[in-house]
Amino acid sequence: MNTIALCDLKPGHHGTICAMPNGGSFSRRLESLGFTKGACVTCLQTAKSGDPSAFWVRDTAVALRKCDAKDIAVSVLNA
């Protein structure tokens, strides 16, 4: 299975979250937004500058900066 950082997921591609950063208030905030292990995530689009990117997770669109998305590992479902 191909595992990459969430920030490397290309627009239109899907993945399953397989690892999240441990602890901290930002980690808890991500969990409250639906970024939990096993959740399906889709990259909707990336800004022209490359940062931030918009992701669809648990019926919600969320924009994350690269520096925040790099710590979330996803198993790519389509390459």
C-alpha positions in Angstrom: 0.0 0.0 0.0 1.3 3.5 -0.9 1.6 5.7 2.2 2.3 9.4 1.8 1.9 12.6 3.8 -1.5 14.3 3.4 0.1 17.4 1.9 1.4 15.2 -1.0 -2.1 13.9 -1.9 -3.0 15.3 -5.4 -6.3 17.0 -6.2 -9.0 14.4 -7.0 -7.1 11.6 -5.2 -8.5 9.7 -2.2 -6.8 8.1 0.8 -7.4 6.7 4.2 -5.8 8.3 7.2 -3.4 5.7 8.8 -1.4 7.9 11.2 -1.9 11.2 13.0 0.3 13.4 15.1 0.3 12.5 18.8 -1.1 14.7 21.4 -1.3 18.5 21.6 -4.1 20.9 21.1 -3.7 21.0 17.3 -4.0 17.2 17.2 -7.3 17.4 19.2 -8.5 20.1 16.9 -7.8 17.9 13.8 -9.7 15.1 15.4 -12.7 17.3 16.1 -12.7 18.2 12.4 -12.9 14.5 11.4 -9.2 13.7 10.8 -9.1 10.4 12.6 -7.4 7.1 11.8 -9.4 5.2 9.3 -11.2 8.2 7.9 -11.4 8.6 4.1 -10.0 11.9 2.8 -10.0 13.5 -0.6 -7.9 16.4 -1.8 -10.3 18.9 -3.4 -7.8 21.5 -4.6 -4.5 23.1 -3.9 -3.9 26.9 -4.1 -1.9 28.1 -7.1 1.0 28.8 -4.7 0.8 25.2 -3.4 -0.4 26.2 0.1 -3.0 25.7 1.6 -4.9 22.7 0.2 -8.6 21.8 0.7 -9.6 18.3 1.8 -12.9 16.6 2.1 -13.2 14.5 5.3 -16.4 13.2 7.0 -18.7 15.5 4.9 -16.7 18.6 5.6 -14.3 20.7 3.5 -11.2 21.7 5.5 -8.2 23.8 4.4 -4.8 22.9 5.9 -1.4 24.4 5.4 1.4 22.1 4.2 3.2 22.4 7.6 0.1 21.0 9.3 -0.8 18.3 6.7 2.7 16.9 6.5 2.3 15.1 9.8 -0.8 13.2 8.7 -0.1 9.9 6.9 -2.5 8.5 4.3 -2.7 5.3 2.4 -3.5 6.3 -1.2 -6.6 4.6 -2.7 -6.0 5.8 -6.3 -2.7 6.9 -7.8 
